[in-house]
Amino acid sequence: MSTSDRTPEVGHYDTSSSIAVRRFHRTHGLIPPAVEDQEVQLHRCLQQLSQKKEAIDKYLYLSGLRNTNVHLFYRLATKHIKDIAPMIYTPTVGDACLQWSHNYVQPEGLYLSYADKGHIASIINNWPQKVEITVVTDGSRILGLGDLGINGMGIPVGKLALYIACAGIRPEATLPLMLDLGTGNKALLEDQLYMGSRREKVTPQEELEFMDEVMIALNEKWPGIVVQFEDFKNPFPALERYQPKYTCFNDDIQGTGAVVLAGIINAVKKSGVPVKGQRAVFMGAGSAGVGVAKQIVEYFMREGLSEDQAREYFWLVDTKGLVTNDRGDKLAEHKVYFSRDDNAGKQYKTLADVVNYVKPTILMGLSTIGGIFSPDLLTKMGQWNERPIIFPLSNPSANSECTFEDAVKYTDGRALFASGSPFPPVDYEGSMLQPGQGNNMYVFPGIGLGTILSKATVVTQSMIYSSAEALSTALNPSETAQGWLYPEIARIRDVSVNVAMGVIKAAQEAGVDRETRIKGMNNKELEKWVRSKMYDPHEETQRVEKEVYSLIEDLTPKGGVRGSHL
């Protein structure tokens, strides 16, 4: 293709680009003539955002910006990540998914429908870029909102935006992927604006067969691609089937487990109660709850307990009460691991019953039942423990088991707290207390980056555990002195470097890495190398300018410029 035939790409319409760069990209005259300072660009964006009153309007504005000026979007996101992250992911992404078909304007990501079975590879070949990581969902369990079908595409789109902003994976190396396998949501099937297939959800066996074809096609097109599964109603079959063979992980199970584990490691230290003195009650025994509990079991084992001993420190509660062997119902397979056999035939049917029976040191919520950690339960946690550990982790905010304000109020300001969704600080007796947020964005971007950079063939459990350990040590002296459980979210790129380094080292120790250039590097050398591989939107304009001027020099005869199109 000649330079005169070249079509500008989305990222080329950047008003911070010099005139020479605009001429090279064929955007000269297609954007206003001022060559703007990046701070001026950001000021305009923040001003436009401030004029949007509803969260969904802010989301739509940012979505439009990402699709028309990708580098400016990520400059905004990286510089103001604490404010922008809730607008592009939880909690706002929940509303965005509910309205996805109604608000649809432009294509984002790739959709694979069950009707495409047998032709998946040819459809994947339509994707123009070289992909290093994909986030894939079937939309069957979006946050706490249930089956949203293809409206769940907001999750892969938002998740990958965080991979890019938080860990510096290049935008063009990401693929949001939606598996359109039907839906059991009758309201969607009757909505004339719903854009997914109008069919009932396929069977689990049909889904696995479809997934087999997808995984083969993805790895044939992009060998070694990192596949992150997200928001599947039953995430265990795919993870168990593909984890030994492909480079994949499930953030709902493993990412949630890792980020919570990091908070628990720090909370246990601050509580002053050793592992052998801890008792954990989990409200919620789904895939996320069990995944979190298993991660903490591994931590307890590393503190000197056997696996059987460690399991005895956990009591899981679902909608029917305490999970026990003799409850009378058939337990889902993933619940069996933590099912109790020491209840002497007595069944505890409510969370309150279980809490009064166990008198826990740790109260963990992954139930999506807003407010289920009642004032009475919180008060008792404060009575039984000097520093009660209270983690209401459900998203979005309305589904959180309690608020930070209630946790502070009913434990007299002594709670070691982390939530899934953000809560504001609380003024308690003249001190401004900061809530911890066990947000998965602390770990999954670093897991993805470390896996890509190490060229790992699989994602091992040791890599996931190492991500938690790395996060737990990522607090700076000021954050530690203030009693925080997690680092300041504004430092997320530094945190992601720390996590990525932990993942790389674990991959090397497990012998699953293929990047030979970094073997034997010390910490300082490895950190410098990791940072050098990260996309930085603030330097993108300068990077392109250097490339353009280098090209000009290469094309310029020694006697001077002759008819240059630049």
ABEGO torsion letter per residue (X at the ends): XBAAABBBBAAABBAABBAAAAAAAGABGABBABBBBAAAAAAAAAAAAAABABAAAAAAAAAAAAAABAAAAAAAAAAAAAAAAAAABOAAAAAAAAAAAAABABBBEBBBBAAABGAAAAAAAABABBBABBBBBAGABBEAAEBAEAAAAAAAAAAAAAAAAAAGBBAAABBBBBBBAEBABAAAAABAABABBBBBBBBAAAAAAAAAAAAAAAAAABBGBBBBBBGBABAAAAAAAAAAABBBBBAAAAAAAAAAAAAAAAAAAAAGBBAAABBBBBBEABAAAAAAAAAAAAAAAAAGBBAAAAAAABBBBBAAEBBBAAAGBBBBAAAAAABBAAAGGBBBABAAAAAAAAGBABBBBAAGBBGABBAAAAAAAAAABABBBBBBABOBAAABABBAAAAAAAAGGABBBBBABBBBBBBBGGBBBBBBBBBAAAAAAAAAAAAAAAGBABBBAAAAAAAAAAAAAABBAAAAAAGBABBBAAAAAAAAAAAAAAAAAAAAAAGABABAAABGBBAAAAAAAAAAABBBAAAAAAAAAAAAAAAAAAABBAAEBBGBAX
